[in-house]
Amino acid sequence: MLTPRLSWNPCPLGRGGGQSHSYPFKYIVWKKKKNVKSISTDLSLKDVREKTIQEEYLSEPLGGYKEEQEFQYPWITVKNEQELTFYRKILGKSMYSSHEGINTRGANGVYWLKILNQKGNLVLIENLAERSKRKVKRVRKWVEKDLVYPLVLTSNIDKWYYNYSYYIVIPHDTNGRLINENYLKINYPETYKYLYEFKSILANRKLHGKKIKENNWYILEGTNRGVFYPYKVVIPCIGERELRAVVLERVKDKYLGEKPLMIQETSIYIGLKDREEAHYLCAILNSKTIQEIISQIIIKGGKRAIGPGSLSVLNIPKFDKNKKEHIKLAKLSIEAHEAKRQKRLSFLKKIEDEINEIVKRIF
């Protein structure tokens, strides 16, 4: 089967003149034969045909092109109707919403931490000063562990695998809302004192292109409710390799106890409350079928190869506990995570092959 070609640029054909067109468009691509070095511009059509291979393609915009629509889905290009029918089932409006991870807006060196010790409800932290865009001092301080979470860096995420060694302080409640300054000062006094040491730096950051409001000087971006869910399907945004999905589950940290794992803004995630659904979704995203499509959407060499919009065109069926194939994919994903952790790569390959076959059937 041909890997589909996708383009985010609206096709110039069919636009303008007030004319409507039917889809898919049919067109022919002329390619030089392997033994032909060059083709002169003064050759006859007959001679050009003999030196080239002509391949017919079909192309259409996902969901149909609408002139008045602000956001246009990409165009898909395939070689025949059978392939087009197959990819029509996969491409469309997504049932799942993805989001970027937590963004400190240049203050990683303040919010990102090491934990050195633990005493009751307090942990001894040291900020990762070297991670800040602006020069910040290195501080060691005891703070309440309630607002400290394990942090998985994008560089520590791979297909079916992650690890972590750092932490992040998040002055937001589990609904994602910024904790009121007076409430923070009274209920988390040590955390407040720590953040206040960096107030001048934090207050001068920008959020959505605008200076942060005075009473929100310690705010973080990307702290919506889903980031606190117990399960997250996470995908790195950067790099030129394949899409690499992994499930992050709540961990029992040696300093903090049971906590959800957090990610930085260079990864995207889908927050979920159900473990089986998270692994079902991860299995599909790591399948060969989805990889082929996403590989055409990924921006090669860009700072962000993939983003939330990239997943918005995947019409992944909603998880259904009553469907055996959905449950099977979830189990296979759990096995794949364990196989990757144990470095059982030949066993992992068998699991991935089985996932690929099931994913073909569910679309």
C-alpha positions as CSV (number, residue, x, y, z in Angstrom):
1,M,0.0,0.0,0.0
2,L,1.3,3.5,-0.9
3,T,2.2,5.8,2.0
4,P,-0.3,8.7,1.6
5,R,1.0,12.1,0.8
6,L,-0.4,15.0,2.9
7,S,0.0,18.7,2.4
8,W,-1.3,21.5,4.6
9,N,-1.3,23.9,1.7
10,P,-4.7,24.3,0.0
11,C,-4.5,23.0,-3.6
12,P,-4.8,25.8,-6.1
13,L,-7.0,23.7,-8.3
14,G,-10.7,24.4,-8.0
15,R,-10.3,27.7,-6.2
16,G,-11.6,30.9,-7.8
17,G,-14.0,31.5,-10.6
18,G,-16.9,30.6,-8.5
19,Q,-16.7,27.0,-9.9
20,S,-17.4,23.9,-7.9
21,H,-15.4,20.8,-8.4
22,S,-15.9,17.1,-7.6
23,Y,-13.3,15.2,-5.6
24,P,-10.9,13.5,-5.9
25,F,-8.8,15.3,-8.4
26,K,-7.0,13.1,-10.8
27,Y,-3.5,14.1,-12.1
28,I,-0.4,12.5,-13.6
29,V,3.1,12.7,-12.3
30,W,5.9,12.3,-14.8
31,K,9.2,10.8,-13.5
32,K,12.4,10.1,-15.3
33,K,13.3,6.5,-15.8
34,K,16.3,5.4,-13.8
35,N,18.6,5.1,-16.9
36,V,17.8,8.7,-18.1
37,K,20.2,11.4,-17.0
38,S,18.3,14.4,-18.3
39,I,15.4,15.3,-20.6
40,S,15.9,18.1,-23.2
41,T,13.2,20.7,-23.5
42,D,13.1,20.4,-27.3
43,L,12.1,16.7,-27.4
44,S,8.8,15.6,-28.9
45,L,6.0,14.4,-26.7
46,K,6.5,10.9,-28.0
47,D,10.3,11.0,-27.0
48,V,9.4,12.4,-23.5
49,R,6.9,9.6,-22.9
50,E,9.6,7.0,-23.8
51,K,12.0,8.5,-21.3
52,T,9.5,8.8,-18.4
53,I,7.1,6.9,-16.3
54,Q,3.7,8.4,-15.9
55,E,1.9,7.7,-12.6
56,E,-1.7,8.6,-11.9
57,Y,-2.7,10.0,-8.5
58,L,-5.9,11.0,-6.7
59,S,-6.0,13.9,-4.4
60,E,-8.7,15.5,-2.2
61,P,-9.0,17.7,0.9
62,L,-10.0,16.0,4.1
63,G,-13.7,16.7,4.7
64,G,-13.9,18.7,1.4
65,Y,-12.6,22.2,0.8
66,K,-14.6,25.1,2.1
67,E,-13.6,28.6,1.0
68,E,-15.1,30.3,4.1
69,Q,-13.5,27.8,6.5
70,E,-10.7,29.5,8.5
71,F,-8.8,26.2,9.2
72,Q,-8.2,23.9,6.3
73,Y,-7.4,20.2,6.8
74,P,-4.6,18.8,4.7
75,W,-4.9,17.3,1.3
76,I,-4.3,13.6,0.9
77,T,-2.7,12.0,-2.2
78,V,-2.9,8.3,-3.1
79,K,-2.7,6.1,-6.1
80,N,-6.1,4.4,-6.3
81,E,-9.7,4.5,-5.0
82,Q,-9.1,1.5,-2.7
83,E,-6.4,3.3,-0.8
84,L,-8.4,6.5,-0.8
85,T,-11.3,4.7,0.8
86,F,-9.1,3.2,3.5
87,Y,-7.5,6.5,4.4
88,R,-10.9,8.3,4.4
89,K,-11.8,6.1,7.4
90,I,-8.7,7.1,9.3
91,L,-8.5,10.8,8.4
92,G,-11.2,13.2,9.8
93,K,-12.1,15.0,13.0
94,S,-10.4,13.5,16.0
95,M,-12.4,12.1,19.0
96,Y,-9.4,13.0,21.2
97,S,-8.0,16.4,22.1
98,S,-4.2,16.9,22.7
99,H,-2.5,19.7,24.5
100,E,1.1,21.0,24.9
101,G,2.8,20.3,28.2
102,I,3.6,22.8,30.9
103,N,5.4,26.0,29.8
104,T,7.3,28.1,32.3
105,R,7.8,30.9,29.7
106,G,11.6,31.0,30.1
107,A,11.7,30.2,33.8
108,N,12.7,26.5,33.8
109,G,15.5,27.4,36.2
110,V,12.9,28.5,38.8
111,Y,10.2,25.9,38.4
112,W,12.3,22.8,37.6
113,L,13.9,21.2,40.6
114,K,16.0,18.4,42.2
115,I,14.8,16.9,45.4
116,L,17.6,16.3,47.9
117,N,15.7,15.1,51.0
118,Q,12.3,14.7,52.6
119,K,11.0,15.4,56.1
120,G,7.3,15.0,56.9
121,N,5.3,17.1,54.4
122,L,8.4,19.0,53.3
123,V,11.0,18.3,50.7
124,L,14.4,19.9,50.4
125,I,14.7,21.3,46.8
126,E,17.4,22.8,44.7
127,N,16.4,24.7,41.5
128,L,18.0,23.8,38.1
129,A,19.4,27.3,37.7
130,E,21.3,26.3,34.6
131,R,18.0,25.5,32.8
132,S,16.8,29.1,32.8
133,K,16.9,31.4,29.8
134,R,17.6,34.3,32.2
135,K,20.3,34.1,34.9
136,V,18.9,33.0,38.2
137,K,20.5,32.2,41.5
138,R,20.7,28.6,42.8
139,V,18.6,28.1,45.9
140,R,18.2,25.2,48.4
141,K,15.0,25.4,50.4
142,W,12.4,23.3,52.2
143,V,9.0,23.5,50.6
144,E,5.6,21.8,51.0
145,K,5.5,18.7,48.7
146,D,1.9,19.2,47.9
147,L,2.7,21.4,44.9
148,V,5.7,19.5,43.7
149,Y,5.4,16.9,40.9
150,P,7.7,14.5,39.1
151,L,8.7,15.9,35.7
152,V,9.4,13.9,32.6
153,L,11.6,15.8,30.1
154,T,11.0,15.4,26.4
155,S,14.6,14.0,26.0
156,N,13.6,11.2,28.3
157,I,10.6,10.0,26.3
158,D,10.8,7.3,23.6
159,K,8.3,4.9,22.0
160,W,6.8,2.8,24.8
161,Y,9.3,4.2,27.4
162,Y,10.1,7.1,29.7
163,N,12.1,7.9,32.8
164,Y,12.5,10.9,35.1
165,S,14.8,12.4,37.7
166,Y,13.6,16.0,38.0
167,Y,10.6,17.7,39.5
168,I,8.5,20.8,39.0
169,V,6.7,23.1,41.4
170,I,3.2,23.9,40.1
171,P,1.2,26.7,42.1
172,H,-2.1,25.6,40.5
173,D,-4.9,23.5,41.8
174,T,-5.8,20.1,40.2
175,N,-8.4,21.8,38.0
176,G,-5.6,23.8,36.5
177,R,-6.5,27.1,38.1
178,L,-3.8,29.4,39.5
179,I,-3.9,29.3,43.3
180,N,-4.8,32.7,44.8
181,E,-1.8,34.5,46.2
182,N,-3.2,34.9,49.7
183,Y,-4.3,31.3,49.8
184,L,-0.8,30.2,48.6
185,K,0.9,32.4,51.3
186,I,-1.2,31.0,54.1
187,N,-1.5,27.3,53.1
188,Y,1.9,26.8,51.4
189,P,4.1,29.4,53.1
190,E,7.4,27.8,52.2
191,T,6.5,27.3,48.6
192,Y,5.4,30.9,48.5
193,K,8.6,32.2,50.0
194,Y,10.6,30.2,47.5
195,L,8.7,31.6,44.5
196,Y,8.8,35.1,45.9
197,E,12.6,35.0,45.8
198,F,12.3,35.0,42.0
199,K,9.3,37.5,41.7
200,S,11.1,40.1,39.7
201,I,12.1,37.4,37.0
202,L,8.7,35.7,37.0
203,A,6.7,39.0,36.8
204,N,8.6,40.0,33.7
205,R,7.7,37.0,31.6
206,K,5.1,37.1,28.8
207,L,2.1,35.0,28.3
208,H,0.5,34.8,24.9
209,G,2.6,37.7,23.8
210,K,1.5,40.0,26.7
211,K,3.1,40.8,30.0
212,I,1.8,38.7,32.8
213,K,-0.8,40.4,35.0
214,E,0.6,41.7,38.4
215,N,-1.4,39.3,40.6
216,N,-0.6,36.3,38.3
217,W,3.2,36.8,38.5
218,Y,3.9,33.1,39.4
219,I,1.5,31.5,36.8
220,L,2.4,28.6,34.5
221,E,1.1,27.9,31.0
222,G,-0.4,24.6,30.0
223,T,-1.8,23.6,33.4
224,N,-5.3,22.6,32.4
225,R,-7.3,19.9,34.2
226,G,-6.1,17.1,31.9
227,V,-2.5,17.5,32.9
228,F,-3.4,16.3,36.4
229,Y,-5.3,13.2,35.1
230,P,-3.7,9.9,36.2
231,Y,-2.9,8.8,32.7
232,K,-1.4,10.7,29.8
233,V,-0.6,9.5,26.3
234,V,2.5,11.6,25.5
235,I,4.3,12.4,22.2
236,P,7.5,14.5,21.8
237,C,7.0,17.5,19.5
238,I,10.6,17.8,18.4
239,G,12.9,15.7,16.3
240,E,12.6,14.1,12.8
241,R,12.0,10.5,13.8
242,E,8.8,8.6,13.9
243,L,5.9,9.5,16.2
244,R,6.9,8.1,19.6
245,A,3.9,7.6,22.0
246,V,4.2,6.4,25.6
247,V,1.7,6.2,28.4
248,L,2.6,8.0,31.6
249,E,0.8,6.6,34.7
250,R,0.7,7.9,38.2
251,V,3.8,6.9,40.1
252,K,4.7,6.3,43.7
253,D,7.6,8.6,44.1
254,K,10.1,8.0,46.9
255,Y,9.8,11.6,48.1
256,L,6.3,12.7,47.1
257,G,4.2,9.5,47.3
258,E,1.6,8.9,44.6
259,K,1.6,11.7,42.0
260,P,0.8,12.2,38.3
261,L,3.8,12.8,36.0
262,M,4.2,16.2,34.4
263,I,5.7,17.0,31.0
264,Q,7.3,20.1,29.5
265,E,5.9,22.1,26.6
266,T,8.0,20.4,23.9
267,S,5.7,17.3,24.2
268,I,2.0,17.0,23.7
269,Y,-0.4,14.8,25.6
270,I,-3.9,13.4,25.8
271,G,-5.1,13.3,29.4
272,L,-7.3,10.3,30.3
273,K,-8.9,8.9,33.5
274,D,-8.9,5.2,32.3
275,R,-5.8,3.1,32.1
276,E,-7.1,0.8,29.4
277,E,-8.2,3.7,27.2
278,A,-4.8,5.3,27.5
279,H,-3.0,2.1,26.4
280,Y,-5.5,1.5,23.6
281,L,-4.8,5.0,22.2
282,C,-1.1,4.6,22.6
283,A,-1.1,1.3,20.7
284,I,-3.0,2.9,17.8
285,L,-0.7,6.0,17.7
286,N,2.4,3.7,17.6
287,S,1.0,1.5,14.8
288,K,2.5,1.4,11.3
289,T,-0.8,2.7,9.8
290,I,-0.8,5.9,11.9
291,Q,3.0,6.3,11.6
292,E,2.7,6.4,7.8
293,I,0.2,9.2,7.9
294,I,1.9,11.2,10.6
295,S,5.3,11.0,8.8
296,Q,3.7,13.1,6.0
297,I,2.5,15.7,8.5
298,I,5.7,16.0,10.5
299,I,7.6,19.2,9.7
300,K,11.1,17.9,8.9
301,G,13.9,20.0,10.5
302,G,11.5,22.3,12.3
303,K,11.7,23.3,15.9
304,R,8.4,21.5,16.4
305,A,8.0,18.5,14.2
306,I,4.5,17.8,15.5
307,G,1.8,19.6,17.5
308,P,-1.8,19.2,18.7
309,G,-3.0,20.1,15.2
310,S,-1.2,17.1,13.7
311,L,-3.4,14.7,15.7
312,S,-6.6,16.6,15.1
313,V,-6.9,14.8,11.7
314,L,-6.9,11.3,13.0
315,N,-10.3,9.8,13.3
316,I,-9.4,7.3,15.9
317,P,-12.5,5.3,17.2
318,K,-13.5,6.1,20.7
319,F,-12.4,3.4,23.2
320,D,-15.1,0.9,23.9
321,K,-14.7,-1.7,26.7
322,N,-17.2,-3.9,25.0
323,K,-15.0,-4.4,21.9
324,K,-12.5,-7.2,22.1
325,E,-10.1,-5.6,19.7
326,H,-10.0,-2.4,21.8
327,I,-9.2,-4.4,25.0
328,K,-6.6,-6.4,23.1
329,L,-4.8,-3.3,21.9
330,A,-4.7,-2.0,25.5
331,K,-3.2,-5.2,26.7
332,L,-0.6,-5.3,23.9
333,S,0.4,-1.7,24.8
334,I,0.9,-2.6,28.4
335,E,3.1,-5.6,27.3
336,A,5.0,-3.4,24.9
337,H,5.9,-0.9,27.6
338,E,7.1,-3.8,29.8
339,A,9.1,-5.4,27.0
340,K,10.8,-2.0,26.2
341,R,11.6,-1.5,29.8
342,Q,13.2,-5.0,30.0
343,K,14.9,-4.5,26.6
344,R,13.2,-7.6,25.1
345,L,13.3,-6.2,21.6
346,S,12.5,-9.3,19.6
347,F,9.4,-9.9,21.8
348,L,8.5,-6.2,21.4
349,K,8.7,-6.6,17.6
350,K,6.1,-9.4,17.8
351,I,3.8,-7.3,19.9
352,E,4.1,-4.4,17.4
353,D,3.3,-6.7,14.5
354,E,0.2,-7.9,16.2
355,I,-0.8,-4.3,17.0
356,N,-0.4,-3.4,13.3
357,E,-2.7,-6.1,12.2
358,I,-5.4,-5.2,14.6
359,V,-5.3,-1.5,13.8
360,K,-5.8,-2.2,10.1
361,R,-9.0,-4.1,11.1
362,I,-10.6,-1.5,13.4
363,F,-10.6,1.3,10.8
